[in-house]
């Protein structure tokens, strides 16, 4: 029986690469998006990956979407919590809205989505939850107090949920990418990006496909003895 995977933020950047990779592995993949419907539909046409729109920061929206997917395909076997945004700025210049938007989309979404799938996974005694954190959740970053807090929170969330679910055959792991060649990184000012690359021992940005391959490894049936782990994929920039 074909396993079903849901990838939040799954139509752009790292998420798009993950969706395509899991599709190539033979999974039935649903890629979530929240805006830019035309781009999502183009992604669907180009990859044959099903796309579905809802706001992962909204608990009820997540519950409804999960119910729809489960009705159509049965239980969700693999959940990749990848959705994320930035609202960068020094703390003393940041607003409560900037804080709340990042925490809600990047961290609370993990609760929203996991809450909706975990009971069915427990009943089935199988599940793969993969949460996308960040190098900046491990080491911190100037101007990203909100983002770093959310991504660090994902690591703690991953460890605790892994312990809760281990006896039920569910693995919960995190991937912490470094600087990857995506639209988000492309938005970094041109005068700053070379400085960042100079700090990466491998001397280059990562690719979305390299992160997708790590997610695919953790999603596989053969990775059942790995849980509660955070796999860093950052070119050696930060070693923990």
Long-range contacts (C-beta under 8 A, 24 or more apart in sequence): 2-26, 2-27, 2-28, 3-27, 3-28, 3-77, 3-78, 4-28, 4-29, 4-30, 4-69, 4-73, 4-74, 4-75, 4-76, 4-77, 4-78, 5-29, 5-30, 5-76, 5-77, 5-78, 5-79, 5-80, 5-219, 6-30, 6-32, 6-66, 6-69, 6-76, 6-78, 6-79, 6-80, 6-113, 6-117, 7-31, 7-32, 7-80, 7-82, 8-32, 8-56, 8-80, 8-81, 8-82, 8-83, 8-109, 8-113, 9-33, 9-34, 9-56, 9-82, 9-83, 9-84, 10-49, 10-51, 10-80, 10-82, 11-36, 11-39, 11-40, 11-43, 11-44, 11-49, 11-51, 12-36, 12-39, 12-43, 12-182, 12-183, 13-180, 13-182, 13-183, 13-184, 13-208, 14-82, 14-132, 14-177, 14-180, 14-182, 14-208, 14-211, 14-212, 15-80, 15-82, 15-83, 16-43, 16-47, 16-208, 17-207, 17-208, 17-209, 17-211, 17-212, 18-80, 18-82, 18-208, 18-211, 18-212, 18-215, 18-216, 19-43, 19-47, 19-49, 20-47, 20-49, 20-212, 21-209, 21-212, 21-213, 21-215, 21-216, 22-78, 22-80, 22-212, 22-215, 22-216, 22-219, 23-47, 23-48, 23-49, 25-216, 25-219, 25-220, 27-77, 27-78, 27-219, 28-73, 30-69, 30-73, 32-56, 32-65, 32-83, 34-83, 56-81, 56-83, 56-105, 56-109, 56-112, 56-113, 57-101, 57-104, 57-105, 57-108, 57-109, 57-112, 58-112, 59-112, 59-115, 62-109, 62-112, 62-113, 62-115, 62-116, 63-112, 63-115, 63-116, 66-113, 66-116, 66-117, 67-116, 70-120, 75-117, 75-120, 75-121, 75-124, 76-117, 76-120, 76-121, 77-121, 77-124, 77-126, 77-127, 77-128, 78-127, 78-128, 78-129, 78-130, 78-219, 79-113, 79-114, 79-117, 79-127, 79-128, 79-129, 79-130, 80-130, 80-131, 80-132, 80-215, 80-219, 81-109, 81-110, 81-113, 81-114, 81-129, 81-130, 81-131, 81-132, 81-154, 82-132, 83-109, 84-132, 84-134, 84-147, 84-150, 84-151, 86-144, 86-147, 86-184, 87-146, 87-147, 88-143, 88-144, 88-147, 89-143, 90-142, 90-143, 91-145, 94-145, 94-146, 98-146, 99-146, 102-146, 102-147, 102-150, 103-146, 103-149, 103-150, 103-153, 106-147, 106-150, 106-151, 106-154, 107-149, 107-150, 107-151, 107-153, 107-154, 107-157, 110-154, 110-157, 111-157, 114-161, 118-161, 118-165, 118-170, 121-165, 121-168, 121-170, 122-165, 122-168, 122-170, 125-168, 125-169, 125-170, 126-169, 126-170, 127-165, 127-168, 127-169, 127-170, 127-171, 128-170, 128-171, 128-218, 128-219, 128-223, 129-158, 129-161, 129-165, 129-170, 129-171, 129-172, 129-173, 130-172, 130-173, 130-174, 130-175, 130-215, 130-218, 130-219, 131-157, 131-158, 131-172, 131-173, 131-174, 131-175, 132-174, 132-175, 132-177, 132-211, 132-215, 133-158, 133-174, 133-175, 133-176, 133-230, 134-176, 134-177, 135-176, 135-177, 135-178, 135-179, 135-232, 135-234, 135-237, 135-238, 137-176, 138-176, 138-230, 138-232, 138-238, 138-240, 139-238, 139-240, 151-176, 155-230, 158-228, 158-230, 159-228, 162-227, 162-228, 163-228, 165-227, 166-227, 166-228, 169-224, 170-227, 171-218, 171-223, 171-224, 171-226, 171-227, 172-227, 172-228, 173-218, 173-226, 173-227, 173-228, 173-229, 173-230, 173-231, 174-229, 174-230, 174-231, 175-211, 175-214, 175-215, 175-218, 175-230, 175-231, 175-233, 176-230, 176-231, 176-232, 176-233, 176-234, 177-206, 177-211, 177-233, 177-234, 178-206, 178-232, 178-233, 178-234, 178-235, 178-237, 178-238, 179-205, 179-206, 179-234, 179-235, 179-237, 180-205, 180-206, 180-207, 180-208, 180-210, 180-211, 181-205, 181-206, 181-207, 181-208, 182-208, 199-237, 200-234, 200-235, 200-236, 200-237, 201-235, 201-236, 201-237, 202-235, 202-236, 203-235, 204-235, 205-235, 206-233, 206-234, 206-235
